[in-house]
Amino acid sequence: MNLDLLRRAGLLQQHAFVEPFPRELFRAWNLETRSVTGLLVPLKLMSYTRQ
């Protein structure tokens, strides 16, 4: 809900949202937990390369 409010306010135009890890990834690490913390990364700190 908070992410949606930030998008509607136009505050995410210069940021990329990194979603929390899915529960299945934690299970692959033999952990029974979950993450609800996402990240906002400024686009100016990101670069794209061909691989």
mmCIF entry with sequence, helices, sheets and N, C-alpha, C, O atoms, coordinates in Angstrom:
data_MODEL
# 
_entry.id   MODEL 
# 
_entity.id                         1 
_entity.type                       polymer 
_entity.pdbx_number_of_molecules   1 
# 
_entity_poly.entity_id                      1 
_entity_poly.type                           'polypeptide(L)' 
_entity_poly.nstd_linkage                   no 
_entity_poly.nstd_monomer                   no 
_entity_poly.pdbx_seq_one_letter_code       MNLDLLRRAGLLQQHAFVEPFPRELFRAWNLETRSVTGLLVPLKLMSYTRQ 
_entity_poly.pdbx_seq_one_letter_code_can   MNLDLLRRAGLLQQHAFVEPFPRELFRAWNLETRSVTGLLVPLKLMSYTRQ 
_entity_poly.pdbx_strand_id                 A 
# 
loop_
_entity_poly_seq.entity_id 
_entity_poly_seq.num 
_entity_poly_seq.mon_id 
_entity_poly_seq.hetero 
1 1  MET n 
1 2  ASN n 
1 3  LEU n 
1 4  ASP n 
1 5  LEU n 
1 6  LEU n 
1 7  ARG n 
1 8  ARG n 
1 9  ALA n 
1 10 GLY n 
1 11 LEU n 
1 12 LEU n 
1 13 GLN n 
1 14 GLN n 
1 15 HIS n 
1 16 ALA n 
1 17 PHE n 
1 18 VAL n 
1 19 GLU n 
1 20 PRO n 
1 21 PHE n 
1 22 PRO n 
1 23 ARG n 
1 24 GLU n 
1 25 LEU n 
1 26 PHE n 
1 27 ARG n 
1 28 ALA n 
1 29 TRP n 
1 30 ASN n 
1 31 LEU n 
1 32 GLU n 
1 33 THR n 
1 34 ARG n 
1 35 SER n 
1 36 VAL n 
1 37 THR n 
1 38 GLY n 
1 39 LEU n 
1 40 LEU n 
1 41 VAL n 
1 42 PRO n 
1 43 LEU n 
1 44 LYS n 
1 45 LEU n 
1 46 MET n 
1 47 SER n 
1 48 TYR n 
1 49 THR n 
1 50 ARG n 
1 51 GLN n 
# 
_struct_asym.id          A 
_struct_asym.entity_id   1 
# 
loop_
_struct_conf.conf_type_id 
_struct_conf.id 
_struct_conf.pdbx_PDB_helix_id 
_struct_conf.beg_label_comp_id 
_struct_conf.beg_label_asym_id 
_struct_conf.beg_label_seq_id 
_struct_conf.pdbx_beg_PDB_ins_code 
_struct_conf.end_label_comp_id 
_struct_conf.end_label_asym_id 
_struct_conf.end_label_seq_id 
_struct_conf.pdbx_end_PDB_ins_code 
_struct_conf.beg_auth_comp_id 
_struct_conf.beg_auth_asym_id 
_struct_conf.beg_auth_seq_id 
_struct_conf.end_auth_comp_id 
_struct_conf.end_auth_asym_id 
_struct_conf.end_auth_seq_id 
_struct_conf.pdbx_PDB_helix_class 
_struct_conf.details 
_struct_conf.pdbx_PDB_helix_length 
HELX_P HELX_P1 AA1 ASN A 2  ? ARG A 8  ? ASN A 2  ARG A 8  1 ? 7 
HELX_P HELX_P2 AA2 ARG A 23 ? ALA A 28 ? ARG A 23 ALA A 28 1 ? 6 
HELX_P HELX_P3 AA3 LEU A 43 ? LEU A 45 ? LEU A 43 LEU A 45 5 ? 3 
# 
_struct_conf_type.id          HELX_P 
_struct_conf_type.criteria    ? 
_struct_conf_type.reference   ? 
# 
_struct_sheet.id               AA1 
_struct_sheet.type             ? 
_struct_sheet.number_strands   2 
_struct_sheet.details          ? 
# 
_struct_sheet_order.sheet_id     AA1 
_struct_sheet_order.range_id_1   1 
_struct_sheet_order.range_id_2   2 
_struct_sheet_order.offset       ? 
_struct_sheet_order.sense        anti-parallel 
# 
loop_
_struct_sheet_range.sheet_id 
_struct_sheet_range.id 
_struct_sheet_range.beg_label_comp_id 
_struct_sheet_range.beg_label_asym_id 
_struct_sheet_range.beg_label_seq_id 
_struct_sheet_range.pdbx_beg_PDB_ins_code 
_struct_sheet_range.end_label_comp_id 
_struct_sheet_range.end_label_asym_id 
_struct_sheet_range.end_label_seq_id 
_struct_sheet_range.pdbx_end_PDB_ins_code 
_struct_sheet_range.beg_auth_comp_id 
_struct_sheet_range.beg_auth_asym_id 
_struct_sheet_range.beg_auth_seq_id 
_struct_sheet_range.end_auth_comp_id 
_struct_sheet_range.end_auth_asym_id 
_struct_sheet_range.end_auth_seq_id 
AA1 1 HIS A 15 ? VAL A 18 ? HIS A 15 VAL A 18 
AA1 2 LEU A 39 ? PRO A 42 ? LEU A 39 PRO A 42 
# 
loop_
_atom_site.group_PDB 
_atom_site.id 
_atom_site.type_symbol 
_atom_site.label_atom_id 
_atom_site.label_alt_id 
_atom_site.label_comp_id 
_atom_site.label_asym_id 
_atom_site.label_entity_id 
_atom_site.label_seq_id 
_atom_site.pdbx_PDB_ins_code 
_atom_site.Cartn_x 
_atom_site.Cartn_y 
_atom_site.Cartn_z 
_atom_site.occupancy 
_atom_site.B_iso_or_equiv 
_atom_site.pdbx_formal_charge 
_atom_site.auth_seq_id 
_atom_site.auth_comp_id 
_atom_site.auth_asym_id 
_atom_site.auth_atom_id 
_atom_site.pdbx_PDB_model_num 
ATOM 1   N N  . MET A 1 1  ? 0.822  -1.185  0.000   1.00 0.00 ? 1  MET A N  1 
ATOM 2   C CA . MET A 1 1  ? 0.000  0.000   0.000   1.00 0.00 ? 1  MET A CA 1 
ATOM 3   C C  . MET A 1 1  ? 0.874  1.260   0.000   1.00 0.00 ? 1  MET A C  1 
ATOM 4   O O  . MET A 1 1  ? 0.582  2.224   -0.706  1.00 0.00 ? 1  MET A O  1 
ATOM 5   N N  . ASN A 1 2  ? 1.937  1.242   0.789   1.00 0.00 ? 2  ASN A N  1 
ATOM 6   C CA . ASN A 1 2  ? 2.826  2.406   0.826   1.00 0.00 ? 2  ASN A CA 1 
ATOM 7   C C  . ASN A 1 2  ? 3.485  2.650   -0.526  1.00 0.00 ? 2  ASN A C  1 
ATOM 8   O O  . ASN A 1 2  ? 3.639  3.795   -0.951  1.00 0.00 ? 2  ASN A O  1 
ATOM 9   N N  . LEU A 1 3  ? 3.873  1.573   -1.196  1.00 0.00 ? 3  LEU A N  1 
ATOM 10  C CA . LEU A 1 3  ? 4.484  1.708   -2.519  1.00 0.00 ? 3  LEU A CA 1 
ATOM 11  C C  . LEU A 1 3  ? 3.510  2.351   -3.495  1.00 0.00 ? 3  LEU A C  1 
ATOM 12  O O  . LEU A 1 3  ? 3.901  3.213   -4.282  1.00 0.00 ? 3  LEU A O  1 
ATOM 13  N N  . ASP A 1 4  ? 2.261  1.947   -3.453  1.00 0.00 ? 4  ASP A N  1 
ATOM 14  C CA . ASP A 1 4  ? 1.250  2.526   -4.326  1.00 0.00 ? 4  ASP A CA 1 
ATOM 15  C C  . ASP A 1 4  ? 1.067  4.011   -4.042  1.00 0.00 ? 4  ASP A C  1 
ATOM 16  O O  . ASP A 1 4  ? 0.928  4.802   -4.975  1.00 0.00 ? 4  ASP A O  1 
ATOM 17  N N  . LEU A 1 5  ? 1.064  4.401   -2.781  1.00 0.00 ? 5  LEU A N  1 
ATOM 18  C CA . LEU A 1 5  ? 0.936  5.822   -2.424  1.00 0.00 ? 5  LEU A CA 1 
ATOM 19  C C  . LEU A 1 5  ? 2.121  6.633   -2.941  1.00 0.00 ? 5  LEU A C  1 
ATOM 20  O O  . LEU A 1 5  ? 1.947  7.751   -3.428  1.00 0.00 ? 5  LEU A O  1 
ATOM 21  N N  . LEU A 1 6  ? 3.317  6.075   -2.836  1.00 0.00 ? 6  LEU A N  1 
ATOM 22  C CA . LEU A 1 6  ? 4.498  6.772   -3.345  1.00 0.00 ? 6  LEU A CA 1 
ATOM 23  C C  . LEU A 1 6  ? 4.439  6.918   -4.862  1.00 0.00 ? 6  LEU A C  1 
ATOM 24  O O  . LEU A 1 6  ? 4.808  7.962   -5.401  1.00 0.00 ? 6  LEU A O  1 
ATOM 25  N N  . ARG A 1 7  ? 3.980  5.881   -5.548  1.00 0.00 ? 7  ARG A N  1 
ATOM 26  C CA . ARG A 1 7  ? 3.854  5.958   -7.014  1.00 0.00 ? 7  ARG A CA 1 
ATOM 27  C C  . ARG A 1 7  ? 2.846  7.015   -7.418  1.00 0.00 ? 7  ARG A C  1 
ATOM 28  O O  . ARG A 1 7  ? 3.107  7.814   -8.316  1.00 0.00 ? 7  ARG A O  1 
ATOM 29  N N  . ARG A 1 8  ? 1.700  7.024   -6.763  1.00 0.00 ? 8  ARG A N  1 
ATOM 30  C CA . ARG A 1 8  ? 0.652  7.995   -7.107  1.00 0.00 ? 8  ARG A CA 1 
ATOM 31  C C  . ARG A 1 8  ? 1.102  9.428   -6.854  1.00 0.00 ? 8  ARG A C  1 
ATOM 32  O O  . ARG A 1 8  ? 0.679  10.345  -7.559  1.00 0.00 ? 8  ARG A O  1 
ATOM 33  N N  . ALA A 1 9  ? 1.946  9.625   -5.867  1.00 0.00 ? 9  ALA A N  1 
ATOM 34  C CA . ALA A 1 9  ? 2.445  10.960  -5.556  1.00 0.00 ? 9  ALA A CA 1 
ATOM 35  C C  . ALA A 1 9  ? 3.572  11.381  -6.504  1.00 0.00 ? 9  ALA A C  1 
ATOM 36  O O  . ALA A 1 9  ? 4.029  12.523  -6.456  1.00 0.00 ? 9  ALA A O  1 
ATOM 37  N N  . GLY A 1 10 ? 4.019  10.461  -7.366  1.00 0.00 ? 10 GLY A N  1 
ATOM 38  C CA . GLY A 1 10 ? 5.084  10.781  -8.311  1.00 0.00 ? 10 GLY A CA 1 
ATOM 39  C C  . GLY A 1 10 ? 6.465  10.785  -7.698  1.00 0.00 ? 10 GLY A C  1 
ATOM 40  O O  . GLY A 1 10 ? 7.392  11.363  -8.267  1.00 0.00 ? 10 GLY A O  1 
ATOM 41  N N  . LEU A 1 11 ? 6.622  10.149  -6.542  1.00 0.00 ? 11 LEU A N  1 
ATOM 42  C CA . LEU A 1 11 ? 7.910  10.179  -5.850  1.00 0.00 ? 11 LEU A CA 1 
ATOM 43  C C  . LEU A 1 11 ? 8.858  9.053   -6.260  1.00 0.00 ? 11 LEU A C  1 
ATOM 44  O O  . LEU A 1 11 ? 9.980  8.978   -5.760  1.00 0.00 ? 11 LEU A O  1 
ATOM 45  N N  . LEU A 1 12 ? 8.420  8.186   -7.158  1.00 0.00 ? 12 LEU A N  1 
ATOM 46  C CA . LEU A 1 12 ? 9.270  7.054   -7.551  1.00 0.00 ? 12 LEU A CA 1 
ATOM 47  C C  . LEU A 1 12 ? 9.798  7.167   -8.972  1.00 0.00 ? 12 LEU A C  1 
ATOM 48  O O  . LEU A 1 12 ? 10.335 6.198   -9.507  1.00 0.00 ? 12 LEU A O  1 
ATOM 49  N N  . GLN A 1 13 ? 9.658  8.306   -9.577  1.00 0.00 ? 13 GLN A N  1 
ATOM 50  C CA . GLN A 1 13 ? 10.076 8.460   -10.967 1.00 0.00 ? 13 GLN A CA 1 
ATOM 51  C C  . GLN A 1 13 ? 11.579 8.276   -11.139 1.00 0.00 ? 13 GLN A C  1 
ATOM 52  O O  . GLN A 1 13 ? 12.027 7.870   -12.211 1.00 0.00 ? 13 GLN A O  1 
ATOM 53  N N  . GLN A 1 14 ? 12.345 8.560   -10.133 1.00 0.00 ? 14 GLN A N  1 
ATOM 54  C CA . GLN A 1 14 ? 13.802 8.454   -10.221 1.00 0.00 ? 14 GLN A CA 1 
ATOM 55  C C  . GLN A 1 14 ? 14.344 7.278   -9.414  1.00 0.00 ? 14 GLN A C  1 
ATOM 56  O O  . GLN A 1 14 ? 15.531 7.240   -9.091  1.00 0.00 ? 14 GLN A O  1 
ATOM 57  N N  . HIS A 1 15 ? 13.473 6.314   -9.086  1.00 0.00 ? 15 HIS A N  1 
ATOM 58  C CA . HIS A 1 15 ? 13.885 5.167   -8.279  1.00 0.00 ? 15 HIS A CA 1 
ATOM 59  C C  . HIS A 1 15 ? 13.375 3.861   -8.881  1.00 0.00 ? 15 HIS A C  1 
ATOM 60  O O  . HIS A 1 15 ? 12.354 3.833   -9.568  1.00 0.00 ? 15 HIS A O  1 
ATOM 61  N N  . ALA A 1 16 ? 14.094 2.799   -8.614  1.00 0.00 ? 16 ALA A N  1 
ATOM 62  C CA . ALA A 1 16 ? 13.651 1.451   -8.970  1.00 0.00 ? 16 ALA A CA 1 
ATOM 63  C C  . ALA A 1 16 ? 13.281 0.733   -7.684  1.00 0.00 ? 16 ALA A C  1 
ATOM 64  O O  . ALA A 1 16 ? 13.961 0.868   -6.667  1.00 0.00 ? 16 ALA A O  1 
ATOM 65  N N  . PHE A 1 17 ? 12.205 -0.026  -7.735  1.00 0.00 ? 17 PHE A N  1 
ATOM 66  C CA . PHE A 1 17 ? 11.759 -0.781  -6.574  1.00 0.00 ? 17 PHE A CA 1 
ATOM 67  C C  . PHE A 1 17 ? 12.285 -2.204  -6.676  1.00 0.00 ? 17 PHE A C  1 
ATOM 68  O O  . PHE A 1 17 ? 12.081 -2.878  -7.686  1.00 0.00 ? 17 PHE A O  1 
ATOM 69  N N  . VAL A 1 18 ? 12.955 -2.655  -5.639  1.00 0.00 ? 18 VAL A N  1 
ATOM 70  C CA . VAL A 1 18 ? 13.448 -4.030  -5.548  1.00 0.00 ? 18 VAL A CA 1 
ATOM 71  C C  . VAL A 1 18 ? 12.542 -4.755  -4.564  1.00 0.00 ? 18 VAL A C  1 
ATOM 72  O O  . VAL A 1 18 ? 12.481 -4.413  -3.383  1.00 0.00 ? 18 VAL A O  1 
ATOM 73  N N  . GLU A 1 19 ? 11.841 -5.760  -5.072  1.00 0.00 ? 19 GLU A N  1 
ATOM 74  C CA . GLU A 1 19 ? 10.865 -6.474  -4.245  1.00 0.00 ? 19 GLU A CA 1 
ATOM 75  C C  . GLU A 1 19 ? 11.547 -7.324  -3.181  1.00 0.00 ? 19 GLU A C  1 
ATOM 76  O O  . GLU A 1 19 ? 12.697 -7.729  -3.351  1.00 0.00 ? 19 GLU A O  1 
ATOM 77  N N  . PRO A 1 20 ? 10.839 -7.595  -2.082  1.00 0.00 ? 20 PRO A N  1 
ATOM 78  C CA . PRO A 1 20 ? 11.369 -8.505  -1.067  1.00 0.00 ? 20 PRO A CA 1 
ATOM 79  C C  . PRO A 1 20 ? 11.557 -9.903  -1.654  1.00 0.00 ? 20 PRO A C  1 
ATOM 80  O O  . PRO A 1 20 ? 10.906 -10.274 -2.630  1.00 0.00 ? 20 PRO A O  1 
ATOM 81  N N  . PHE A 1 21 ? 12.457 -10.668 -1.043  1.00 0.00 ? 21 PHE A N  1 
ATOM 82  C CA . PHE A 1 21 ? 12.662 -12.046 -1.489  1.00 0.00 ? 21 PHE A CA 1 
ATOM 83  C C  . PHE A 1 21 ? 11.373 -12.839 -1.306  1.00 0.00 ? 21 PHE A C  1 
ATOM 84  O O  . PHE A 1 21 ? 10.681 -12.662 -0.304  1.00 0.00 ? 21 PHE A O  1 
ATOM 85  N N  . PRO A 1 22 ? 11.037 -13.710 -2.257  1.00 0.00 ? 22 PRO A N  1 
ATOM 86  C CA . PRO A 1 22 ? 9.862  -14.560 -2.076  1.00 0.00 ? 22 PRO A CA 1 
ATOM 87  C C  . PRO A 1 22 ? 10.128 -15.657 -1.048  1.00 0.00 ? 22 PRO A C  1 
ATOM 88  O O  . PRO A 1 22 ? 11.274 -16.036 -0.807  1.00 0.00 ? 22 PRO A O  1 
ATOM 89  N N  . ARG A 1 23 ? 9.084  -16.142 -0.468  1.00 0.00 ? 23 ARG A N  1 
ATOM 90  C CA . ARG A 1 23 ? 9.185  -17.198 0.555   1.00 0.00 ? 23 ARG A CA 1 
ATOM 91  C C  . ARG A 1 23 ? 9.898  -18.439 0.013   1.00 0.00 ? 23 ARG A C  1 
ATOM 92  O O  . ARG A 1 23 ? 10.623 -19.107 0.750   1.00 0.00 ? 23 ARG A O  1 
ATOM 93  N N  . GLU A 1 24 ? 9.696  -18.750 -1.268  1.00 0.00 ? 24 GLU A N  1 
ATOM 94  C CA . GLU A 1 24 ? 10.317 -19.933 -1.871  1.00 0.00 ? 24 GLU A CA 1 
ATOM 95  C C  . GLU A 1 24 ? 11.842 -19.842 -1.854  1.00 0.00 ? 24 GLU A C  1 
ATOM 96  O O  . GLU A 1 24 ? 12.522 -20.857 -1.703  1.00 0.00 ? 24 GLU A O  1 
ATOM 97  N N  . LEU A 1 25 ? 12.374 -18.648 -2.005  1.00 0.00 ? 25 LEU A N  1 
ATOM 98  C CA . LEU A 1 25 ? 13.825 -18.489 -1.961  1.00 0.00 ? 25 LEU A CA 1 
ATOM 99  C C  . LEU A 1 25 ? 14.363 -18.804 -0.573  1.00 0.00 ? 25 LEU A C  1 
ATOM 100 O O  . LEU A 1 25 ? 15.392 -19.468 -0.440  1.00 0.00 ? 25 LEU A O  1 
ATOM 101 N N  . PHE A 1 26 ? 13.683 -18.339 0.449   1.00 0.00 ? 26 PHE A N  1 
ATOM 102 C CA . PHE A 1 26 ? 14.099 -18.669 1.812   1.00 0.00 ? 26 PHE A CA 1 
ATOM 103 C C  . PHE A 1 26 ? 14.017 -20.172 2.061   1.00 0.00 ? 26 PHE A C  1 
ATOM 104 O O  . PHE A 1 26 ? 14.878 -20.744 2.731   1.00 0.00 ? 26 PHE A O  1 
ATOM 105 N N  . ARG A 1 27 ? 12.988 -20.803 1.525   1.00 0.00 ? 27 ARG A N  1 
ATOM 106 C CA . ARG A 1 27 ? 12.858 -22.254 1.695   1.00 0.00 ? 27 ARG A CA 1 
ATOM 107 C C  . ARG A 1 27 ? 14.007 -22.988 1.005   1.00 0.00 ? 27 ARG A C  1 
ATOM 108 O O  . ARG A 1 27 ? 14.466 -24.019 1.497   1.00 0.00 ? 27 ARG A O  1 
ATOM 109 N N  . ALA A 1 28 ? 14.471 -22.468 -0.124  1.00 0.00 ? 28 ALA A N  1 
ATOM 110 C CA . ALA A 1 28 ? 15.620 -23.073 -0.808  1.00 0.00 ? 28 ALA A CA 1 
ATOM 111 C C  . ALA A 1 28 ? 16.867 -22.991 0.063   1.00 0.00 ? 28 ALA A C  1 
ATOM 112 O O  . ALA A 1 28 ? 17.780 -23.804 -0.084  1.00 0.00 ? 28 ALA A O  1 
ATOM 113 N N  . TRP A 1 29 ? 16.911 -22.027 0.958   1.00 0.00 ? 29 TRP A N  1 
ATOM 114 C CA . TRP A 1 29 ? 18.028 -21.878 1.900   1.00 0.00 ? 29 TRP A CA 1 
ATOM 115 C C  . TRP A 1 29 ? 17.731 -22.585 3.221   1.00 0.00 ? 29 TRP A C  1 
ATOM 116 O O  . TRP A 1 29 ? 18.449 -22.402 4.204   1.00 0.00 ? 29 TRP A O  1 
ATOM 117 N N  . ASN A 1 30 ? 16.659 -23.402 3.239   1.00 0.00 ? 30 ASN A N  1 
ATOM 118 C CA . ASN A 1 30 ? 16.233 -24.134 4.436   1.00 0.00 ? 30 ASN A CA 1 
ATOM 119 C C  . ASN A 1 30 ? 15.845 -23.208 5.586   1.00 0.00 ? 30 ASN A C  1 
ATOM 120 O O  . ASN A 1 30 ? 16.131 -23.497 6.749   1.00 0.00 ? 30 ASN A O  1 
ATOM 121 N N  . LEU A 1 31 ? 15.198 -22.106 5.257   1.00 0.00 ? 31 LEU A N  1 
ATOM 122 C CA . LEU A 1 31 ? 14.715 -21.159 6.255   1.00 0.00 ? 31 LEU A CA 1 
ATOM 123 C C  . LEU A 1 31 ? 13.213 -21.016 6.120   1.00 0.00 ? 31 LEU A C  1 
ATOM 124 O O  . LEU A 1 31 ? 12.711 -20.844 5.010   1.00 0.00 ? 31 LEU A O  1 
ATOM 125 N N  . GLU A 1 32 ? 12.489 -21.083 7.215   1.00 0.00 ? 32 GLU A N  1 
ATOM 126 C CA . GLU A 1 32 ? 11.047 -20.866 7.219   1.00 0.00 ? 32 GLU A CA 1 
ATOM 127 C C  . GLU A 1 32 ? 10.774 -19.451 7.712   1.00 0.00 ? 32 GLU A C  1 
ATOM 128 O O  . GLU A 1 32 ? 10.496 -19.232 8.891   1.00 0.00 ? 32 GLU A O  1 
ATOM 129 N N  . THR A 1 33 ? 10.854 -18.524 6.818   1.00 0.00 ? 33 THR A N  1 
ATOM 130 C CA . THR A 1 33 ? 10.629 -17.124 7.166   1.00 0.00 ? 33 THR A CA 1 
ATOM 131 C C  . THR A 1 33 ? 10.156 -16.400 5.921   1.00 0.00 ? 33 THR A C  1 
ATOM 132 O O  . THR A 1 33 ? 9.977  -17.016 4.870   1.00 0.00 ? 33 THR A O  1 
ATOM 133 N N  . ARG A 1 34 ? 9.957  -15.117 6.033   1.00 0.00 ? 34 ARG A N  1 
ATOM 134 C CA . ARG A 1 34 ? 9.595  -14.306 4.880   1.00 0.00 ? 34 ARG A CA 1 
ATOM 135 C C  . ARG A 1 34 ? 10.143 -12.899 5.070   1.00 0.00 ? 34 ARG A C  1 
ATOM 136 O O  . ARG A 1 34 ? 10.514 -12.505 6.175   1.00 0.00 ? 34 ARG A O  1 
ATOM 137 N N  . SER A 1 35 ? 10.186 -12.167 3.998   1.00 0.00 ? 35 SER A N  1 
ATOM 138 C CA . SER A 1 35 ? 10.669 -10.799 4.043   1.00 0.00 ? 35 SER A CA 1 
ATOM 139 C C  . SER A 1 35 ? 9.569  -9.873  3.558   1.00 0.00 ? 35 SER A C  1 
ATOM 140 O O  . SER A 1 35 ? 8.871  -10.181 2.591   1.00 0.00 ? 35 SER A O  1 
ATOM 141 N N  . VAL A 1 36 ? 9.416  -8.758  4.217   1.00 0.00 ? 36 VAL A N  1 
ATOM 142 C CA . VAL A 1 36 ? 8.440  -7.759  3.786   1.00 0.00 ? 36 VAL A CA 1 
ATOM 143 C C  . VAL A 1 36 ? 9.129  -6.419  3.491   1.00 0.00 ? 36 VAL A C  1 
ATOM 144 O O  . VAL A 1 36 ? 8.469  -5.403  3.275   1.00 0.00 ? 36 VAL A O  1 
ATOM 145 N N  . THR A 1 37 ? 10.445 -6.439  3.486   1.00 0.00 ? 37 THR A N  1 
ATOM 146 C CA . THR A 1 37 ? 11.198 -5.206  3.276   1.00 0.00 ? 37 THR A CA 1 
ATOM 147 C C  . THR A 1 37 ? 11.694 -5.122  1.840   1.00 0.00 ? 37 THR A C  1 
ATOM 148 O O  . THR A 1 37 ? 12.479 -5.957  1.391   1.00 0.00 ? 37 THR A O  1 
ATOM 149 N N  . GLY A 1 38 ? 11.230 -4.109  1.129   1.00 0.00 ? 38 GLY A N  1 
ATOM 150 C CA . GLY A 1 38 ? 11.703 -3.846  -0.220  1.00 0.00 ? 38 GLY A CA 1 
ATOM 151 C C  . GLY A 1 38 ? 12.686 -2.686  -0.180  1.00 0.00 ? 38 GLY A C  1 
ATOM 152 O O  . GLY A 1 38 ? 12.877 -2.050  0.857   1.00 0.00 ? 38 GLY A O  1 
ATOM 153 N N  . LEU A 1 39 ? 13.299 -2.422  -1.316  1.00 0.00 ? 39 LEU A N  1 
ATOM 154 C CA . LEU A 1 39 ? 14.286 -1.344  -1.407  1.00 0.00 ? 39 LEU A CA 1 
ATOM 155 C C  . LEU A 1 39 ? 13.917 -0.384  -2.522  1.00 0.00 ? 39 LEU A C  1 
ATOM 156 O O  . LEU A 1 39 ? 13.358 -0.786  -3.543  1.00 0.00 ? 39 LEU A O  1 
ATOM 157 N N  . LEU A 1 40 ? 14.229 0.875   -2.324  1.00 0.00 ? 40 LEU A N  1 
ATOM 158 C CA . LEU A 1 40 ? 14.155 1.868   -3.388  1.00 0.00 ? 40 LEU A CA 1 
ATOM 159 C C  . LEU A 1 40 ? 15.583 2.274   -3.724  1.00 0.00 ? 40 LEU A C  1 
ATOM 160 O O  . LEU A 1 40 ? 16.316 2.785   -2.877  1.00 0.00 ? 40 LEU A O  1 
ATOM 161 N N  . VAL A 1 41 ? 15.964 2.038   -4.972  1.00 0.00 ? 41 VAL A N  1 
ATOM 162 C CA . VAL A 1 41 ? 17.326 2.330   -5.411  1.00 0.00 ? 41 VAL A CA 1 
ATOM 163 C C  . VAL A 1 41 ? 17.268 3.495   -6.394  1.00 0.00 ? 41 VAL A C  1 
ATOM 164 O O  . VAL A 1 41 ? 16.537 3.430   -7.382  1.00 0.00 ? 41 VAL A O  1 
ATOM 165 N N  . PRO A 1 42 ? 18.029 4.558   -6.139  1.00 0.00 ? 42 PRO A N  1 
ATOM 166 C CA . PRO A 1 42 ? 18.051 5.676   -7.091  1.00 0.00 ? 42 PRO A CA 1 
ATOM 167 C C  . PRO A 1 42 ? 18.572 5.213   -8.458  1.00 0.00 ? 42 PRO A C  1 
ATOM 168 O O  . PRO A 1 42 ? 19.605 4.550   -8.545  1.00 0.00 ? 42 PRO A O  1 
ATOM 169 N N  . LEU A 1 43 ? 17.851 5.568   -9.511  1.00 0.00 ? 43 LEU A N  1 
ATOM 170 C CA . LEU A 1 43 ? 18.243 5.152   -10.852 1.00 0.00 ? 43 LEU A CA 1 
ATOM 171 C C  . LEU A 1 43 ? 19.626 5.650   -11.233 1.00 0.00 ? 43 LEU A C  1 
ATOM 172 O O  . LEU A 1 43 ? 20.323 4.989   -12.002 1.00 0.00 ? 43 LEU A O  1 
ATOM 173 N N  . LYS A 1 44 ? 20.043 6.804   -10.712 1.00 0.00 ? 44 LYS A N  1 
ATOM 174 C CA . LYS A 1 44 ? 21.338 7.346   -11.079 1.00 0.00 ? 44 LYS A CA 1 
ATOM 175 C C  . LYS A 1 44 ? 22.488 6.491   -10.536 1.00 0.00 ? 44 LYS A C  1 
ATOM 176 O O  . LYS A 1 44 ? 23.623 6.624   -10.994 1.00 0.00 ? 44 LYS A O  1 
ATOM 177 N N  . LEU A 1 45 ? 22.209 5.629   -9.581  1.00 0.00 ? 45 LEU A N  1 
ATOM 178 C CA . LEU A 1 45 ? 23.237 4.736   -9.043  1.00 0.00 ? 45 LEU A CA 1 
ATOM 179 C C  . LEU A 1 45 ? 23.296 3.403   -9.778  1.00 0.00 ? 45 LEU A C  1 
ATOM 180 O O  . LEU A 1 45 ? 24.168 2.580   -9.499  1.00 0.00 ? 45 LEU A O  1 
ATOM 181 N N  . MET A 1 46 ? 22.376 3.185   -10.714 1.00 0.00 ? 46 MET A N  1 
ATOM 182 C CA . MET A 1 46 ? 22.323 1.931   -11.442 1.00 0.00 ? 46 MET A CA 1 
ATOM 183 C C  . MET A 1 46 ? 22.926 2.102   -12.824 1.00 0.00 ? 46 MET A C  1 
ATOM 184 O O  . MET A 1 46 ? 22.834 3.170   -13.429 1.00 0.00 ? 46 MET A O  1 
ATOM 185 N N  . SER A 1 47 ? 23.536 1.053   -13.308 1.00 0.00 ? 47 SER A N  1 
ATOM 186 C CA . SER A 1 47 ? 24.021 1.057   -14.696 1.00 0.00 ? 47 SER A CA 1 
ATOM 187 C C  . SER A 1 47 ? 23.687 -0.282  -15.315 1.00 0.00 ? 47 SER A C  1 
ATOM 188 O O  . SER A 1 47 ? 23.584 -1.294  -14.622 1.00 0.00 ? 47 SER A O  1 
ATOM 189 N N  . TYR A 1 48 ? 23.521 -0.280  -16.600 1.00 0.00 ? 48 TYR A N  1 
ATOM 190 C CA . TYR A 1 48 ? 23.157 -1.485  -17.329 1.00 0.00 ? 48 TYR A CA 1 
ATOM 191 C C  . TYR A 1 48 ? 24.312 -1.853  -18.249 1.00 0.00 ? 48 TYR A C  1 
ATOM 192 O O  . TYR A 1 48 ? 24.903 -0.993  -18.901 1.00 0.00 ? 48 TYR A O  1 
ATOM 193 N N  . THR A 1 49 ? 24.617 -3.117  -18.289 1.00 0.00 ? 49 THR A N  1 
ATOM 194 C CA . THR A 1 49 ? 25.692 -3.603  -19.156 1.00 0.00 ? 49 THR A CA 1 
ATOM 195 C C  . THR A 1 49 ? 25.184 -4.784  -19.960 1.00 0.00 ? 49 THR A C  1 
ATOM 196 O O  . THR A 1 49 ? 24.258 -5.485  -19.552 1.00 0.00 ? 49 THR A O  1 
ATOM 197 N N  . ARG A 1 50 ? 25.801 -4.990  -21.099 1.00 0.00 ? 50 ARG A N  1 
ATOM 198 C CA . ARG A 1 50 ? 25.472 -6.161  -21.911 1.00 0.00 ? 50 ARG A CA 1 
ATOM 199 C C  . ARG A 1 50 ? 26.266 -7.335  -21.375 1.00 0.00 ? 50 ARG A C  1 
ATOM 200 O O  . ARG A 1 50 ? 27.436 -7.193  -21.018 1.00 0.00 ? 50 ARG A O  1 
ATOM 201 N N  . GLN A 1 51 ? 25.644 -8.468  -21.321 1.00 0.00 ? 51 GLN A N  1 
ATOM 202 C CA . GLN A 1 51 ? 26.332 -9.651  -20.800 1.00 0.00 ? 51 GLN A CA 1 
ATOM 203 C C  . GLN A 1 51 ? 26.333 -10.746 -21.819 1.00 0.00 ? 51 GLN A C  1 
ATOM 204 O O  . GLN A 1 51 ? 26.866 -11.826 -21.565 1.00 0.00 ? 51 GLN A O  1 
# 
